[in-house]
């Protein structure tokens, strides 16, 4: 049950850190479509967000590979991965949060398309 708890905590850390990256990307070129109100991000920004997400997953997989090659017991393996993901997520969260605050303070230039 402890491994399930570690997995849930890692998922929340990843979601919180990467959601701010999505918000930051959305703030760089805010767009609103008159025809499709749900479309808020351009296709190029969606692709960039996909690349960032793939890189984050790649880093976590590489970290799993490196720690797995050390032949540690499973509990220690999960603790090291969880702490590494938490540290990486906290760094992403804090730096992106500052950038988002600066962009909101400067004001948004919203582009209306369609």
C-alpha positions in Angstrom: 0.0 0.0 0.0 2.9 2.3 0.6 4.0 2.0 -3.1 0.5 3.1 -4.2 0.8 6.1 -1.9 4.2 7.0 -3.4 2.7 6.7 -6.9 -0.3 9.0 -6.0 2.1 11.6 -4.5 4.3 11.5 -7.5 1.3 11.9 -9.8 0.1 15.0 -7.9 3.5 16.5 -7.8 3.8 16.0 -11.6 0.3 17.4 -12.2 0.9 20.5 -10.1 4.3 21.3 -11.6 3.3 20.7 -15.3 -0.1 22.5 -15.0 1.8 25.8 -14.3 3.9 25.2 -17.4 0.6 24.9 -19.4 -0.7 28.1 -17.8 2.6 29.9 -18.6 2.4 28.8 -22.2 -1.2 29.9 -22.4 -0.2 33.3 -21.1 2.5 33.9 -23.8 -0.1 34.1 -26.6 -3.6 34.2 -25.1 -6.1 33.6 -27.8 -9.9 33.3 -27.8 -11.8 31.9 -30.6 -15.3 33.3 -31.4 -16.5 30.1 -33.1 -15.0 27.6 -30.7 -14.8 29.0 -27.2 -13.0 26.0 -25.7 -10.0 26.5 -28.1 -7.6 28.6 -26.0 -4.2 27.5 -27.2 -2.7 27.6 -30.7 -1.5 24.4 -32.3 2.1 25.4 -32.0 1.8 26.0 -28.2 0.1 22.6 -27.8 3.0 20.9 -29.6 5.5 22.7 -27.3 3.6 21.6 -24.3 3.6 18.0 -25.6 7.4 18.2 -26.0 7.8 19.5 -22.4 5.6 16.7 -21.1 7.6 14.1 -23.0 10.9 15.5 -21.7 9.6 15.4 -18.1 8.5 11.8 -18.5 11.8 11.0 -20.2 13.8 12.5 -17.2 11.7 10.4 -14.8 12.3 7.2 -16.8 16.0 7.9 -17.0 16.1 8.5 -13.3 14.3 5.2 -12.7 16.9 3.5 -14.9 19.9 5.1 -13.1 18.5 4.3 -9.6 17.5 0.8 -10.7 21.0 0.1 -11.8 22.2 0.7 -8.2 20.4 -2.5 -7.0 18.8 -0.8 -4.0 15.8 -2.3 -2.2 12.4 -1.3 -3.5 11.4 1.0 -0.7 14.6 3.0 -0.9 14.2 3.1 -4.7 10.7 4.6 -4.4 11.8 7.1 -1.8 14.7 8.4 -3.9 12.5 8.6 -7.0 9.8 10.4 -5.0 12.2 12.9 -3.5 13.8 13.5 -6.9 10.5 14.1 -8.6 9.4 16.4 -5.7 12.6 18.4 -6.0 12.4 18.7 -9.8 8.6 19.6 -9.6 9.2 22.2 -6.9 11.9 23.9 -9.0 9.6 23.9 -12.0 6.7 25.1 -9.9 8.5 28.0 -8.3 10.2 29.3 -11.4 7.1 29.1 -13.5 4.9 30.6 -10.8 7.1 33.7 -10.7 6.9 34.0 -14.5 3.1 33.7 -14.4 2.8 36.4 -11.8 5.1 38.7 -13.8 2.9 38.2 -16.9 -0.3 38.9 -15.1 1.2 42.0 -13.6 2.3 43.3 -17.0 -1.2 42.7 -18.4 -2.5 40.3 -21.0 -2.8 41.1 -24.7 -5.6 38.7 -25.7 -5.9 37.9 -29.4 -9.4 37.2 -30.8 -9.3 34.8 -33.7 -12.1 33.8 -36.2 
